[in-house]
Amino acid sequence: MMSAVLICLALAAIFALIYLFRHAGGPQSRAKSVSKTAAVVALVPMAGLAGAPLPILVGLALGALGDFALSRDGQRAFLIGMAGFAAGHLAYLWGFLELGAMPSGWTIALIALGLSAEFWLLPRTGGLCWPVRGYIWIIVAMVAAALGLPGSLWPVIAGSVAFVASDFILALELFVLRDARLKRFASRALWVLYWGGQALIGWGAGASLNAG
């Protein structure tokens, strides 16, 4: 079973590296869509074989859907991608509650973080203000649940924080940064955090739980 988990993880990592070094920050293409989407699709069987609960598998699958949409051009594709990721965060929230998440002292700090995002980010989003606002608070709820997980699930906690950090960088890339070199660097940094976060969530939700 462990060998199958490692094979799936290795396959996902290969696609992730292809996307990182050949496509991150570059123009849209079929190859870009394939590598980006496959890098997360391959994490679904990995997480299932590791023993992750169903909501985590759903969250990963929705993340792959969001990746495919965001690898395409146009506002419609962007909104579909955002909806996919928002639904994925809600699936993770459900999964974290099943894994024993409890209220923690981090909640107040995360609410303050969400309010600060409303202050500096929303004025830059134009007609996307309300979808972005909803997405912000879904993220806040998800990471609040993650930070309330038992310590034995530290990979899931770390992965959730990395996922949120990647969303922060994505917001900078889309709505703040203008320099092409900075945007390309941001694309690569957010991909490392995002894919690494997804892999930690998928693996950790099963392996760490079973180990406990």
N, C-alpha and C positions, 0 to 999 in steps of 0.2 A: 504493500500500500504506500509506504513512504517513497519507494522508487517512482511510483506513478505521480505522486505529488511533486517530486523534484523534476520529473520530465516536463510536466505542465508548467512549472515555474520557470524552467530553463527556456522553454518555447516562448513563454510570455516575455522573458527578459531579452531574448533575441530580437523579437519584434520591437520591444521598447528601445533597444539600442539602435536599431535601424531608423526608427522615427527620430530619436534624439540627434543622431549625427547626419542624417540625410534630409530630414523634412521639417524639423522644428523651426518655426519662424520663416519657413519658405513658402512658395506659392502653392495654391491648392492643386492637387493632382489625385488620380486614382490610387497611385502607390502610397501617397501620404495617408489617404483615408484607410487603406487596407492595413498598413503597419500600425497606425494609431489605434484602430478599432481592435485588431487582433491581439495587441499587447494586453488589453484588458479582458477580451473574450476568453483568452487562454487561462486567465486567473479564476474563471468560474468553476471549471472542473477541478482545478487545484484546490480551491476552497472547499468544494463538495467532498473531495476525497480526504481532505484533512479533517472533515467533520463539522464544518461551519454550519450554523442553522440556516433555514430557508431564507429568512429576510436578508441575511448577508449576501447570499447568492443572488437574490433579486436585486439588491443594491449594486452589485458588481455588473450584472447584466444591463441595468439601466444606465450605469456609467459608460458602458461600451456604446449604448445607443446615443448617449450624449456626445461621446467622442466622435462618432461617425457624423452626427449632425454638425458639430462645430468644425469638422474638417472640410465642410462645404461652404460655399459663398452665400451671402445674402442674409437679410434680417430674419426671414422665415426660418432658415436653418438654425440661426443663432437662438431664436426663441424655442424651437424644438429641442435644441441641445440643453438650454437652460432648464426647460421643463423636465427633461430626462434626468439631469443631475439633481434637481429639486426632489423628484420622486425617489431617486436613489438615496438621498440624504434621509428622507422620511422612512425608507426601508431600513436604513442603518439605525435610525432612532428606534424603530420597532425591535430590531435585532438586539440592540444594546439593552433595552429594557428586559428582553427575554434572558439576556446574559447576566442580569442582576444589577443593572445600573441603579444608583440611588442618588438623591439630591446631594449636592456638594457645595462647598464654599465658593467654587469657581463661578457659580451661576451669576452672581451680581457683577463680577468683573466682565463676564461675557456679554451681559446686557449692556454694560457701559461701552464695550467694544462695538456692539451693534449700533448703538446710538451715535457713536463717533463716525461709523461708516455712513450713516444717514447724513451726517453733517458734511463730510468732505467728498463723498462719492456721488450721492444722488443728484446734486446739482449739475453733474457732468454727464448724466446718462440720457438727457433729452426725453424722447418718447418712450424710452425703456424704463422710466423711473419706477413705475409700479411693479413690473416683473422683477426688477433688481431688488426692490424693497422686500418683496415676499421672499426672494431667495436668501437675502441676508438673514432674515429671522428664522428660516428653516435651518440654515447653517448653524446659527447660534444654538437652537434647540438640539441639533445633532451632537455638536461638540460638548455641550453641557452634559448630555447623557453619557458620552464617551468618558469624560473626566470623572464621572461618578461610578465607573466600572471597578470591579475588584482589581487589586494590584497584580494578580496573576495574569491578567489580560493586558499587560503593558504594551505588547505589540499593537493591539487594537487602539489603545489610547494614543500611542505615538503616531500610528498611521492616520488617525482622525485629525490630529493636530497638523500633520504634514499636509493633509488634504485641504484643510482650511487655509494654511499658508499658501498653497498653490492657488486657491481661489483669490486670495488677496493680491498675489502677483498678477493673476489674469485680469483683475479689475484695473490694476495700474497699466497693464499692457493695452487694454482696450480703450480706456477712458482718460488716461493721464499722459502716458509716454508718447513722445512724438519722434524722437531720434530713432532711426532705423536700426542702428547697432544696439542700442539699449533694448529695443523691442525684441530683437533676435535673442539677446542674452536672457531677457525675461522669459521668452518662450521655452528656452532650454532649462532654465532654473525651475520654472513651474512644472515642466514635464517630469523632471527628476523627483520633485516633491509629490506630485500627483500620483505618478505610477508607483513610486515607492510606498506612498500612503495606502493605495489600493491593495498592493501586495501584502503589506503588513496587516491590514484589516482582514483580508481573506484568509491568510495563513493563520494569523493569531487567534481569530475567532474559533477556529477548530483545534489547532495544535495545542495552544495554551490551555484551553478549556479541558481537553482530553487529558493533558498532563496533570491537571489539578484533580 
